[in-house]
Amino acid sequence: MKTNFATLGTLPRTLRSIDELDSAGLVTERAGLDAVAERYAVALTPTLASLIDRDDAADPIALQFVPDARELESRPYEHADPIGDDVHSPVPGIVHRYPDRVLMKLVGVCAVYCRFCFRREMVGPGAEASLSDEALDRALAYIAGRPEIWEVVLTGGDPFMVAPRRLEALMRRLAAIPHVKIVRFHSRVPVAAPERVTGALVAALKAEGVTTYVAVHANHARELGPEARTALARLADAGIPLVSQSVLLRGVNDNAETLAALFRALVECRVKPYYLHHPDLAPGTAHFRLPIEAGQQLMQALRGRLSGLALPTYVLDIPGGHGKVPIGPGYLEPTPEGWHVTDYCGDVHAYRED
């Protein structure tokens, strides 16, 4: 049974504590959860809460957002900064890992807090609400002073949590930097809090002189309900290209049928599946991780059975800040005459090279 807030006698609002989740019937085992909430931020929006089946202890939406006592179990190889943001941060708010692009961490809060988040130690109500004016000036000066920077990726936290007026001002400043041509927003808001995708927000994302992209985070087709589809359509209708990022998660989307349904639903919403991330080594997230080999087998199962439009690249962020690499299955084996090529059915064919 999905959550019905009317039967709970409360107005729809974001649930921000274990008590509130418990009152909403979304907690099956309370032990240890208060300690989890003391360490990691909790927020579940009405939109996503309404999608949860409270009678299903393994509901894939609940698994992503309702705290789990296993989050307190850390492995020795897990790290608070698993992809090495800090070592590539020359000034506050900027991560410059690749030559032609930078991340700008505009804000430290999100509409919802994913239980597998790789920045879980850095975001939440205790994080700095947003870059100060002085820090923003320094970040923009860093970008302006490096002509190799072609793309700015706005992340956080979630940049769609920033007021449209402030986003509009930032876009104007980025567009005034001659070598910046692409601005990409990474957001879960269109899925988690679609009511925030207003006409004012959409208008704020565009500025003359730069091309805007939006990367939407979704992990299960059920997240793409009517409200989310309306928000995505509002962005697409404004001419903003949309791509997606998903995370391969045990119990949520760790089978080919679920992934296929997600990727097809995204394409139907005019969102190109971009990356399927192998989970990062963030503390307390081991219960979400599958072996890389299992992910490769899933991608192999999807190849040829799913339109190329709907196939993302399976990637791993190398721990320590060494960048993102594709880790999908291989289809080529060298031979003295050329190559053996495996097709999507598993049959092997010879390919000869001069």
C-alpha positions in Angstrom: 0.0 0.0 0.0 1.4 3.4 -1.0 1.6 6.2 1.6 -1.6 8.2 1.8 -1.0 11.4 3.7 -4.7 12.1 3.9 -5.2 9.0 6.1 -2.3 10.1 8.3 -4.0 13.4 9.2 -1.1 15.5 8.0 -0.4 17.9 5.2 2.1 16.7 2.6 5.6 17.9 3.7 9.1 16.7 3.6 9.8 14.1 6.3 13.1 15.0 8.1 13.4 12.8 11.1 13.1 9.1 12.1 10.0 10.1 14.2 8.3 11.6 11.1 9.2 8.6 8.9 7.9 6.3 11.7 4.6 8.2 12.0 4.2 8.0 8.2 4.5 4.2 8.4 7.8 4.1 6.6 10.0 2.5 9.3 9.9 -1.3 9.7 12.7 -1.6 12.3 13.6 1.4 14.5 16.7 0.0 16.2 19.8 2.0 15.3 18.0 4.5 13.0 18.3 7.5 15.4 22.1 7.0 15.4 22.1 7.0 11.6 20.1 10.2 11.5 22.5 11.8 13.9 25.3 11.2 11.5 23.7 11.5 8.1 21.0 13.9 6.8 17.4 12.6 6.4 14.8 14.1 4.0 12.0 12.4 2.0 9.7 14.5 -0.1 6.0 14.0 -0.3 6.3 13.1 -4.0 8.7 10.2 -3.3 7.0 9.2 -0.1 3.7 8.7 -2.0 5.4 6.2 -4.3 6.5 3.9 -1.4 4.5 0.7 -0.8 4.5 0.4 3.0 3.6 -3.2 2.8 6.8 -4.1 1.0 9.8 -4.3 3.2 12.0 -4.3 0.1 10.3 -1.4 -1.7 12.9 0.0 -4.1 12.0 3.7 -3.4 12.1 3.2 0.4 15.5 1.5 0.2 17.0 4.6 -1.4 15.7 7.1 1.1 14.7 5.5 4.4 17.7 5.1 6.8 19.0 1.7 7.5 21.0 0.6 10.5 23.6 -0.9 8.2 24.7 2.7 7.4 26.7 2.6 10.6 28.8 -0.3 9.4 31.9 1.1 7.6 34.5 -0.9 5.7 38.2 -0.1 6.1 38.5 0.9 2.4 35.5 3.3 2.5 36.2 7.0 2.6 34.4 10.2 3.5 35.6 11.7 0.2 35.5 8.5 -2.0 36.1 10.2 -5.4 38.7 12.7 -4.2 36.9 16.0 -4.5 39.1 17.7 -1.9 42.4 16.9 -3.6 41.2 18.6 -6.8 39.7 21.7 -5.1 41.9 24.7 -5.8 39.4 27.2 -4.3 36.3 26.7 -2.2 33.4 25.4 -4.2 35.4 24.3 -7.3 36.6 20.8 -8.2 38.9 20.7 -11.2 39.6 17.1 -12.0 39.5 17.1 -15.8 41.3 19.7 -18.0 38.2 21.1 -19.8 35.6 21.2 -17.1 35.0 22.0 -13.4 32.4 21.2 -10.8 31.0 24.1 -8.9 29.4 23.0 -5.6 26.9 25.8 -5.4 24.9 24.6 -2.4 25.2 22.0 0.3 21.6 20.9 0.7 19.3 18.6 -1.3 15.5 18.0 -1.6 16.1 14.4 -0.5 19.1 12.5 0.9 20.0 9.3 -0.8 21.3 6.6 1.6 24.1 5.7 -0.8 25.3 9.3 -1.5 29.0 9.6 -2.2 28.9 13.1 -0.7 26.9 12.1 2.4 29.6 13.4 4.8 29.5 16.8 3.1 25.8 17.6 2.5 22.7 18.2 4.7 21.3 20.9 7.0 24.7 21.1 8.8 26.5 21.9 5.6 27.1 25.5 4.4 23.8 26.6 2.8 25.5 28.0 -0.3 28.7 29.6 -1.5 29.1 33.0 0.1 29.3 36.0 -2.3 33.1 36.1 -1.7 33.6 32.4 -2.3 31.4 32.6 -5.5 33.6 35.5 -6.7 36.7 33.5 -6.2 35.2 30.5 -7.9 34.2 32.5 -10.9 37.6 34.2 -11.0 39.3 30.8 -11.1 37.1 29.8 -14.1 37.6 33.1 -15.9 41.4 32.8 -15.5 41.6 29.3 -17.2 40.7 29.4 -20.8 40.8 25.6 -21.0 37.6 25.4 -19.0 34.8 24.8 -21.6 32.1 23.3 -19.3 30.9 24.2 -15.8 29.0 21.5 -13.9 26.8 22.8 -11.2 26.3 20.3 -8.4 26.3 20.3 -4.6 24.0 19.4 -2.9 21.4 20.1 -5.5 21.6 23.3 -7.5 17.9 23.3 -8.2 17.5 24.1 -4.5 18.8 27.6 -5.2 16.3 30.4 -5.8 15.7 31.1 -9.6 16.8 34.7 -9.1 20.2 33.6 -7.9 20.6 31.0 -10.6 19.7 33.6 -13.2 22.4 35.9 -11.9 25.0 33.1 -11.9 24.1 32.1 -15.5 24.7 35.6 -16.6 28.1 35.7 -15.0 29.1 32.3 -16.5 27.9 33.4 -19.9 30.1 36.4 -19.7 33.2 34.2 -19.5 34.1 33.8 -23.2 35.6 30.3 -23.0 32.7 28.8 -21.0 30.3 27.3 -23.6 28.4 24.6 -21.6 26.7 24.7 -18.2 25.4 21.4 -16.9 23.1 21.1 -13.8 23.0 17.9 -11.8 19.7 17.5 -10.0 17.3 15.1 -8.4 14.7 17.8 -8.0 12.7 17.0 -11.2 12.0 13.5 -9.7 12.1 14.3 -6.0 10.4 17.7 -5.8 9.0 18.4 -9.3 6.9 21.3 -8.0 10.1 23.3 -7.8 10.6 23.0 -11.6 8.6 26.2 -12.3 8.6 28.5 -15.3 10.8 30.8 -13.4 13.4 28.1 -12.6 13.5 26.9 -16.2 13.9 30.4 -17.5 16.8 31.0 -15.0 18.7 28.0 -16.5 19.2 29.6 -19.9 21.5 32.5 -20.8 22.7 33.8 -24.2 26.1 32.5 -25.1 26.1 29.2 -23.3 24.2 25.9 -23.8 22.5 24.4 -20.8 22.2 20.7 -20.1 20.4 19.1 -17.1 21.5 15.7 -15.8 18.6 14.1 -13.9 19.3 11.4 -11.2 16.8 8.5 -11.2 17.3 4.9 -10.3 13.9 3.2 -10.7 11.1 3.7 -13.3 8.6 4.2 -10.5 10.3 7.5 -9.7 9.1 8.8 -13.0 5.5 9.5 -11.9 3.1 12.0 -13.5 4.5 15.0 -11.6 8.1 14.1 -12.5 7.2 13.6 -16.2 5.5 17.0 -16.2 8.7 18.6 -14.7 10.9 16.9 -17.3 8.6 17.9 -20.1 8.8 21.5 -18.9 12.6 21.4 -19.2 12.6 19.6 -22.6 9.9 21.9 -24.0 12.2 24.8 -23.2 14.9 23.3 -25.4 17.1 22.1 -22.6 18.8 18.8 -23.4 18.3 16.2 -20.7 20.6 13.3 -19.7 20.4 10.9 -16.8 22.6 9.5 -14.1 21.7 6.4 -12.3 23.5 4.2 -9.7 23.5 0.4 -9.8 22.0 -0.5 -6.4 21.5 -3.9 -4.8 17.8 -4.4 -4.2 16.7 -1.4 -6.2 17.7 -2.0 -9.8 20.0 -4.9 -9.8 18.3 -6.9 -12.6 18.1 -6.4 -16.3 14.3 -6.0 -16.4 14.3 -3.2 -13.9 17.1 -1.4 -15.6 15.5 -1.7 -19.0 12.2 -0.3 -17.6 14.1 2.7 -16.1 16.1 3.5 -19.2 13.1 3.2 -21.5 11.0 5.3 -19.3 13.7 8.0 -19.3 13.9 8.0 -23.1 10.1 8.3 -23.2 10.6 11.4 -21.1 13.2 12.8 -23.6 16.0 12.0 -21.2 19.1 10.2 -22.7 20.5 7.7 -20.2 24.1 8.9 -19.8 25.8 7.1 -16.9 25.1 4.0 -14.8 27.4 4.5 -11.9 29.0 1.7 -9.9 28.4 2.7 -6.3 31.2 4.7 -4.7 33.0 3.6 -1.6 31.2 6.0 0.7 31.0 5.0 4.4 28.1 2.7 5.3 27.0 1.9 1.8 28.4 -1.6 1.4 24.9 -3.2 1.4 24.1 -1.4 -1.8 27.2 -2.5 -3.8 27.3 -5.4 -6.2 30.5 -6.9 -7.7 31.6 -5.1 -10.8 31.3 -8.4 -12.7 27.6 -8.5 -11.9 27.2 -5.0 -13.3 29.0 -6.1 -16.5 26.7 -9.1 -16.9 23.7 -6.8 -16.6 25.0 -4.4 -19.2 25.7 -7.4 -21.5 22.2 -8.6 -21.0 20.8 -5.2 -22.1 23.1 -4.8 -25.1 21.1 -5.6 -28.3 17.9 -6.1 -26.4 17.5 -2.4 -25.6 17.7 0.5 -28.1 21.1 2.2 -28.2 19.2 5.4 -27.2 18.4 3.8 -23.9 21.9 2.4 -23.0 24.1 4.4 -20.6 27.8 3.9 -20.1 28.6 1.8 -17.0 31.3 3.7 -15.1 33.4 3.7 -12.0 34.9 6.7 -10.3 38.4 5.5 -9.3 38.8 6.1 -5.6 41.1 8.9 -4.6 40.2 11.4 -7.3 41.7 9.6 -10.4 38.6 10.1 -12.6 35.8 8.2 -14.1 36.3 5.2 -16.5 34.0 2.9 -18.4 33.9 -0.6 -16.9 31.3 -2.3 -19.2 31.8 -5.8 -20.6 34.4 -6.4 -23.4 33.4 -7.7 -26.8 36.8 -8.0 -28.5 39.7 -10.5 -28.1 42.8 -10.1 -30.3 43.9 -12.9 -32.7 46.9 -13.2 -35.0 44.6 -12.2 -37.9 42.6 -9.5 -36.2 39.9 -9.9 -33.6 37.2 -12.3 -32.2 34.1 -10.3 -31.7 31.2 -11.4 -29.4 27.8 -10.4 -30.5 24.9 -9.6 -28.1 23.7 -13.2 -28.3 27.1 -14.5 -27.1 28.2 -15.9 -30.5 31.8 -15.2 -31.5 32.8 -14.0 -34.9 36.1 -13.4 -36.7 37.1 -9.9 -37.8 40.1 -9.7 -40.0 42.4 -6.6 -40.3 44.9 -5.9 -43.0 
